[in-house]
Amino acid sequence: MAQQNELLELQNGSDVRGVALPTPSGKPVNLTAEAACRIAGGFAQWLKKRTGKEAPRIGVGHDSRVTAEDLKRAVFRGLSAQGVRGMDCGLASTPAMFMGTVFPETAFDGSIMITASHLPRERNGLKFFTKDGGLDKGDIRAVLELAGDIPPAETPVDVPSSDLMDLYAISLRDKITAGVGDGKRPLEGLHIVVDAGNGVGGFFVTDVLGPLGAKCTGSQFLEPDGNFPNHIPNPEDKTAMDSIRKAVLANQADLGIIFDTDGDRMSAVLSDGEGVNRDAIIAMMAAILAPDYPGSTIVTDSVTSDRLTDFLAGLGLKHRRFKRGYKNVINEAIRLNAEGTLTPLAIETSGHGAMKENYFLDDGAYLAVKLITAAARMRREGKKLESLIAALPPAGEALERRIPISGADTAAYGAQVLEAFRTRAEERGYTLADTCEGVRLTWPGEGWLLLRMSLHDPLLPLNVESMAPGGCGKFLAAAEELLAGFDRLDLSVLH
């Protein structure tokens, strides 16, 4: 039971994540080779039940982390011990690992991606897919519970390799060629700078853009390096965005693309150095899709701004804010479509984006393909990509404060705080907005705040946005007044 509890602690929503190397802070290593072996065995047992196959085929890939090879060998030992056939996909992106269940050339029954996304080099993790998509939170718990009863396997295993990334790159090239419709080199004359952050995204230059005629001079950090020596591979990180912005301007490029470590997120930079992330990347993708999906609904996470809602309305689109967490947003879009509400896009401000036309796969490279296709087509018409979001008002001042909760039963205490926060706000006459998560207050024409419970940590994130510089102080003060008297909250972070 103790072993099972230790494995359950590795669950991070719909992923498995843990410490794979000693950390500077002294956190113990808990994602060991033994743990990975047993978890892979749990997935094998779960997949056998799911598919009814005694020997399902499972593809395994990894990002550039230094612990990837050791964990991969352990994963293959765990699969083999359960009678499952493994395929080594080598260095791969997370979206490609899902596509391995779709491509007829591979047709995996399931796949495992070894990655911890944008987290530091000491961390690693596992993501799991079937042809129906990524596993949900309940599925992950079931896998870990099965893993708790599986002894580690020690016998080394020889595994055949797969050319999955070649197939994935071909599929992306085909989409660009079909979308632009301009011969074998549809990107001729377009200058695109890519920042792969030393993750897996370098293939996008060598295997996608280059063969289609794009000029990629100035692309950077394409070599896989799990020490991430240049910047955190995270499109939300300011240093990372500053880096790609400088590269675009220095090389006078038409567009910059930046990926996270495992390729399921991206952001962009326009030719003038303007970053297209957070609200702007959602607005851009919605503007590209709007002509093909008139009157449709766009699902986003809960921290999008009111300016985005107004922009979508101007495109004739509806805005559905939902809970944070990319699986939550994707599942809500799937649910809406099943009910008859056309919903072509599910996307977070973090750069996680999934489209109905692409299996609702969380795929940064596919988003980049849509952007690049639009850029190429507009260039032929003498237009620039930035014109798509010209009507999006400038971003205001935005802050996030993470309010720690001390003591036990923090989830229950956080729920009490949110209920009181809502009641007090109503009593004081504040304007409450509809939201599926937490409590959102709006000051029409001025800004808004959102208080919610963290998905994973014992704290309350507070997001505030002001249309005017310096205006966030007013909203922070309002939040502090509404939270007065809750002695288990550390409100000092609001100052």
Beta strands, then each sheet from edge to edge (+ up, - down):
strand 1: 11-12
strand 2: 15-19
strand 3: 57-62
strand 4: 85-91
strand 5: 110-114
strand 6: 123-130
strand 7: 133-134
strand 8: 192-195
strand 9: 255-259
strand 10: 266-270
strand 11: 275-276
strand 12: 297-300
strand 13: 318-321
strand 14: 345-347
strand 15: 353-355
strand 16: 397-404
strand 17: 431-433
strand 18: 439-443
strand 19: 447-451
strand 20: 459-466
sheet 1: 1+ 2- 6+ 5- 3- 4-
sheet 2: 1+ 2- 6+ 7-
sheet 3: 8+ 9+ 10- 11+
sheet 4: 13+ 12+ 14+ 15-
sheet 5: 16+ 20- 19+ 18- 17+
end
